[in-house]
Amino acid sequence: MYKSVAETALDINMPEAQVMRYVLEGRIHSVHDGEQFLINTQQFDCYFEELEQIKHEIDIWKNTPIPEDIDIKDED
């Protein structure tokens, strides 16, 4: 599905100016129809999958307890 720059910015939670800059730099693939740039939203599917995987890994990391250091000895 093709969407405008404004619609894409809302979908991926980025400022519209940043999305437009990425389009002009070629970092986001788009089609120019003579009036506006249209962006195929399927190119972000992999991005969202990787983002969810990273969030999951961060949650695992936060919930993993810190092991005790085996070099510390209690010598009073």
DSSP file (Angstrom, degrees, kcal/mol; ACC not computed):
  #  RESIDUE AA STRUCTURE BP1 BP2  ACC     N-H-->O    O-->H-N    N-H-->O    O-->H-N    TCO  KAPPA ALPHA  PHI   PSI    X-CA   Y-CA   Z-CA
    1    1 A M              0   0    0      0, 0.0    40,-2.5     0, 0.0     2,-0.4   0.000 360.0 360.0 360.0 134.9    0.0    0.0    0.0
    2    2 A Y  E     +A   40   0A   0     38,-0.2     2,-0.3    39,-0.1    38,-0.2  -0.796 360.0 179.7 -97.8 136.6    1.3    3.4   -0.9
    3    3 A K  E     -A   39   0A   0     36,-2.5    36,-3.3    -2,-0.4     2,-0.0  -0.901  28.8-104.1-131.4 160.8    0.9    6.3    1.5
    4    4 A S  E  >  -A   38   0A   0     -2,-0.3     4,-2.4    34,-0.2     5,-0.2  -0.233  39.8-101.7 -75.3 171.7    1.9   10.0    1.5
    5    5 A V  H  > S+     0   0    0     32,-0.6     4,-2.4     1,-0.2     5,-0.2   0.905 122.8  50.8 -62.0 -42.3    4.8   11.3    3.5
    6    6 A A  H  > S+     0   0    0      2,-0.2     4,-1.7     1,-0.2    -1,-0.2   0.917 111.6  46.4 -63.8 -44.2    2.4   12.7    6.2
    7    7 A E  H  > S+     0   0    0      1,-0.2     4,-2.0     2,-0.2    -1,-0.2   0.897 113.1  49.9 -65.8 -39.8    0.6    9.4    6.5
    8    8 A T  H  X S+     0   0    0     -4,-2.4     4,-2.3     1,-0.2    -2,-0.2   0.893 106.7  55.4 -65.6 -39.7    3.9    7.5    6.7
    9    9 A A  H  X>S+     0   0    0     -4,-2.4     5,-2.0     1,-0.2     4,-0.5   0.896 109.3  47.3 -60.8 -40.3    5.2    9.8    9.3
   10   10 A L  H ><5S+     0   0    0     -4,-1.7     3,-0.6     3,-0.2    -1,-0.2   0.900 111.3  51.7 -66.5 -40.1    2.2    9.1   11.5
   11   11 A D  H 3<5S+     0   0    0     -4,-2.0    -2,-0.2     1,-0.2    -1,-0.2   0.881 118.2  34.7 -65.1 -39.6    2.5    5.3   11.0
   12   12 A I  H 3<5S-     0   0    0     -4,-2.3    -1,-0.2     2,-0.1    -2,-0.2   0.307 107.7-119.3-102.9   9.4    6.2    5.1   12.0
   13   13 A N  T <<5 +     0   0    0     -3,-0.6    -3,-0.2    -4,-0.5    -4,-0.1   0.916  68.2 129.0  55.4  51.3    6.1    7.8   14.6
   14   14 A M      < -     0   0    0     -5,-2.0    -1,-0.2    -6,-0.1    -2,-0.1  -0.941  66.8 -94.4-128.1 152.2    8.7   10.2   13.0
   15   15 A P     >  -     0   0    0      0, 0.0     4,-2.0     0, 0.0     3,-0.3  -0.389  33.3-123.6 -63.0 145.9    8.4   13.9   12.3
   16   16 A E  H  > S+     0   0    0      1,-0.2     4,-2.4     2,-0.2     5,-0.2   0.858 110.7  56.1 -60.8 -36.7    7.2   14.6    8.7
   17   17 A A  H  > S+     0   0    0      1,-0.2     4,-2.1     2,-0.2    -1,-0.2   0.876 106.8  49.9 -64.2 -37.3   10.3   16.6    8.0
   18   18 A Q  H  > S+     0   0    0     -3,-0.3     4,-2.4     2,-0.2    -2,-0.2   0.903 110.2  49.5 -68.9 -40.8   12.6   13.7    8.9
   19   19 A V  H  X S+     0   0    0     -4,-2.0     4,-2.1     2,-0.2    -2,-0.2   0.921 111.6  49.5 -62.6 -43.2   10.7   11.3    6.7
   20   20 A M  H  X S+     0   0    0     -4,-2.4     4,-2.5     1,-0.2    -2,-0.2   0.896 109.8  51.4 -63.3 -39.6   10.9   13.8    3.8
   21   21 A R  H  X S+     0   0    0     -4,-2.1     4,-2.1     1,-0.2    -1,-0.2   0.913 109.7  49.6 -63.1 -42.3   14.6   14.1    4.4
   22   22 A Y  H  X>S+     0   0    0     -4,-2.4     5,-1.9     2,-0.2     6,-1.4   0.867 110.1  51.6 -64.6 -35.9   15.1   10.3    4.3
   23   23 A V  H ><5S+     0   0    0     -4,-2.1     3,-0.6     4,-0.2    -2,-0.2   0.942 111.4  46.2 -64.0 -47.3   13.1   10.2    1.1
   24   24 A L  H 3<5S+     0   0    0     -4,-2.5    -2,-0.2     1,-0.2    -1,-0.2   0.829 113.0  50.1 -66.7 -31.6   15.3   12.8   -0.6
   25   25 A E  H 3<5S-     0   0    0     -4,-2.1    -1,-0.2    -5,-0.2    -2,-0.2   0.663 114.3-118.1 -77.9 -16.7   18.4   11.1    0.7
   26   26 A G  T <<5S+     0   0    0     -4,-1.0    -3,-0.2    -3,-0.6    -4,-0.1   0.521  83.3 118.9  90.9   6.4   17.2    7.7   -0.7
   27   27 A R  S   <S+     0   0    0     -5,-1.9     2,-0.5    -6,-0.2    -4,-0.2   0.781  77.7  44.5 -75.9 -26.5   17.0    6.0    2.7
   28   28 A I  S    S-     0   0    0     -6,-1.4    -2,-0.3    -9,-0.1     2,-0.3  -0.985  92.4-130.8-115.7 124.3   13.3    5.5    2.2
   29   29 A H        +     0   0    0     -2,-0.5    11,-0.5    11,-0.1     2,-0.3  -0.542  39.1 161.5 -76.7 136.4   12.2    4.3   -1.2
   30   30 A S  E     -B   39   0A   0     -2,-0.3     2,-0.4     9,-0.2     9,-0.2  -0.928  35.4-127.9-148.9 170.1    9.4    6.3   -2.8
   31   31 A V  E     -B   38   0A   0      7,-2.8     7,-3.5    -2,-0.3     2,-0.6  -0.986  17.9-144.2-123.8 133.7    7.6    7.1   -6.0
   32   32 A H  E     -B   37   0A   0     -2,-0.4     5,-0.2     5,-0.2    -2,-0.0  -0.885  10.5-171.0-100.4 120.8    7.0   10.7   -7.1
   33   33 A D        -     0   0    0      3,-2.3     4,-0.1    -2,-0.6    -1,-0.1   0.259  58.1 -90.9 -95.1  12.9    3.7   11.0   -8.9
   34   34 A G  S    S+     0   0    0      2,-0.3     3,-0.1     1,-0.1    -2,-0.1   0.007 122.0  41.5 103.1 -27.5    4.3   14.6  -10.1
   35   35 A E  S    S+     0   0    0      1,-0.4     2,-0.3     0, 0.0    -1,-0.1   0.696 120.7   3.2-117.4 -39.2    2.7   16.2   -7.0
   36   36 A Q  S    S-     0   0    0     -5,-0.0    -3,-2.3   -32,-0.0     2,-0.4  -0.926  71.3-100.0-146.3 166.5    3.9   14.3   -4.0
   37   37 A F  E     - B   0  32A   0     -2,-0.3   -32,-0.6    -5,-0.2     2,-0.4  -0.783  31.6-157.5 -91.1 135.0    6.0   11.4   -2.9
   38   38 A L  E     -AB   4  31A   0     -7,-3.5    -7,-2.8    -2,-0.4     2,-0.5  -0.948   5.8-155.9-114.0 135.2    4.3    8.1   -2.3
   39   39 A I  E     -AB   3  30A   0    -36,-3.3   -36,-2.5    -2,-0.4     2,-0.6  -0.929  15.5-131.7-117.7 130.0    5.9    5.5    0.0
   40   40 A N  E >   -A    2   0A   0    -11,-0.5     3,-1.1    -2,-0.5   -38,-0.2  -0.705  16.3-155.5 -77.9 118.7    5.3    1.8   -0.1
   41   41 A T  G >  S+     0   0    0    -40,-2.5     3,-1.5    -2,-0.6     4,-0.2   0.602  80.4  80.0 -76.8 -10.9    4.7    0.9    3.6
   42   42 A Q  G >  S+     0   0    0    -41,-0.3     3,-1.4     1,-0.3     4,-0.4   0.734  78.5  71.8 -67.4 -20.2    5.7   -2.8    3.2
   43   43 A Q  G <  S+     0   0    0     -3,-1.1     4,-0.4     1,-0.3    -1,-0.3   0.654  93.4  56.1 -70.2 -12.3    9.4   -1.7    3.3
   44   44 A F  G <> S+     0   0    0     -3,-1.5     4,-2.4     1,-0.1    -1,-0.3   0.486  80.4  89.8 -95.7  -4.2    8.9   -1.0    7.1
   45   45 A D  H <> S+     0   0    0     -3,-1.4     4,-2.0     1,-0.2     5,-0.2   0.931  90.7  44.8 -58.1 -47.8    7.7   -4.5    7.9
   46   46 A C  H  > S+     0   0    0     -4,-0.4     4,-2.5     1,-0.2    -1,-0.2   0.882 110.7  55.9 -64.0 -38.5   11.2   -5.8    8.6
   47   47 A Y  H  > S+     0   0    0     -4,-0.4     4,-2.2     1,-0.2    -2,-0.2   0.924 109.0  45.8 -59.4 -46.6   11.9   -2.6   10.6
   48   48 A F  H  X S+     0   0    0     -4,-2.4     4,-2.1     2,-0.2    -1,-0.2   0.865 111.6  52.0 -68.1 -35.8    9.0   -3.2   12.9
   49   49 A E  H  X S+     0   0    0     -4,-2.0     4,-2.0    -5,-0.2    -2,-0.2   0.926 112.0  45.8 -64.5 -44.3    9.8   -6.9   13.4
   50   50 A E  H  X S+     0   0    0     -4,-2.5     4,-2.4     2,-0.2    -2,-0.2   0.874 110.5  54.1 -66.4 -36.9   13.4   -6.0   14.4
   51   51 A L  H  X S+     0   0    0     -4,-2.2     4,-2.2    -5,-0.2    -1,-0.2   0.911 109.1  47.8 -63.4 -42.9   12.2   -3.3   16.7
   52   52 A E  H  X S+     0   0    0     -4,-2.1     4,-2.2     2,-0.2    -1,-0.2   0.891 111.2  51.2 -64.5 -39.7    9.9   -5.7   18.5
   53   53 A Q  H  X S+     0   0    0     -4,-2.0     4,-2.3     2,-0.2    -2,-0.2   0.905 110.2  48.9 -64.9 -41.0   12.8   -8.2   18.8
   54   54 A I  H  X S+     0   0    0     -4,-2.4     4,-2.2     2,-0.2    -2,-0.2   0.906 110.1  51.3 -65.4 -41.7   15.1   -5.6   20.3
   55   55 A K  H  X S+     0   0    0     -4,-2.2     4,-2.1     1,-0.2    -1,-0.2   0.902 110.6  49.5 -61.1 -40.7   12.4   -4.5   22.8
   56   56 A H  H  X S+     0   0    0     -4,-2.2     4,-2.2     1,-0.2    -2,-0.2   0.917 110.5  49.4 -64.6 -43.9   12.0   -8.2   23.8
   57   57 A E  H  X S+     0   0    0     -4,-2.3     4,-2.3     1,-0.2    -2,-0.2   0.867 109.7  51.8 -65.0 -36.0   15.8   -8.6   24.3
   58   58 A I  H  X S+     0   0    0     -4,-2.2     4,-2.5     2,-0.2    -1,-0.2   0.901 108.5  51.4 -66.4 -40.4   16.0   -5.5   26.4
   59   59 A D  H  X S+     0   0    0     -4,-2.1     4,-1.8     2,-0.2    -2,-0.2   0.910 110.7  48.3 -62.0 -41.9   13.2   -6.7   28.6
   60   60 A I  H  X S+     0   0    0     -4,-2.2     4,-0.7     1,-0.2    -2,-0.2   0.924 111.9  49.6 -62.7 -43.9   15.0  -10.0   29.1
   61   61 A W  H >< S+     0   0    0     -4,-2.3     3,-0.7     1,-0.2    -2,-0.2   0.898 110.8  49.7 -63.0 -41.2   18.2   -8.1   29.9
   62   62 A K  H 3< S+     0   0    0     -4,-2.5    -1,-0.2     1,-0.2    -2,-0.2   0.840 112.7  47.3 -66.7 -33.1   16.5   -5.9   32.4
   63   63 A N  H 3< S+     0   0    0     -4,-1.8    -1,-0.2    -5,-0.2    -2,-0.2   0.482  87.5 100.7 -90.2  -2.6   14.9   -8.9   34.2
   64   64 A T  S << S-     0   0    0     -4,-0.7     2,-0.0    -3,-0.7    -4,-0.0  -0.729  75.0-127.0 -84.6 124.1   18.1  -11.0   34.4
   65   65 A P        -     0   0    0      0, 0.0    -2,-0.1     0, 0.0    -1,-0.0  -0.350  22.3-109.6 -70.5 151.5   19.6  -10.8   37.9
   66   66 A I        -     0   0    0      1,-0.1     3,-0.1    -2,-0.0     2,-0.1  -0.680  36.3-127.0 -79.6 124.4   23.2   -9.8   38.2
   67   67 A P        -     0   0    0      0, 0.0     2,-0.1     0, 0.0    -1,-0.1  -0.380  27.1-101.0 -72.4 151.9   25.2  -12.8   39.3
   68   68 A E        -     0   0    0      1,-0.1     2,-0.4    -2,-0.1     3,-0.0  -0.439  38.2-108.9 -70.2 145.7   27.4  -12.5   42.4
   69   69 A D    >   -     0   0    0      1,-0.1     3,-0.9    -2,-0.1    -1,-0.1  -0.633  20.1-152.1 -77.1 126.2   31.1  -12.0   41.7
   70   70 A I  T 3  S+     0   0    0     -2,-0.4    -1,-0.1     1,-0.2    -2,-0.0   0.655  90.2  64.2 -75.3 -14.3   33.0  -15.2   42.6
   71   71 A D  T 3  S+     0   0    0      2,-0.0     2,-0.5    -3,-0.0    -1,-0.2   0.635  80.7  92.9 -83.8 -13.9   36.2  -13.2   43.4
   72   72 A I    <   -     0   0    0     -3,-0.9     2,-0.4     2,-0.0    -4,-0.0  -0.691  56.7-173.4 -85.4 127.1   34.7  -11.3   46.3
   73   73 A K        -     0   0    0     -2,-0.5     2,-1.1     2,-0.1    -2,-0.0  -0.955  26.8-125.7-122.2 141.6   35.3  -13.0   49.6
   74   74 A D        +     0   0    0     -2,-0.4     2,-0.6     2,-0.0    -2,-0.0  -0.720  39.3 165.3 -87.3  99.7   33.9  -11.9   53.0
   75   75 A E              0   0    0     -2,-1.1    -2,-0.1     1,-0.1    -1,-0.0  -0.874 360.0 360.0-120.1  98.0   36.9  -11.5   55.2
   76   76 A D              0   0    0     -2,-0.6    -1,-0.1     0, 0.0    -2,-0.0   0.426 360.0 360.0 -95.2 360.0   36.1   -9.7   58.4
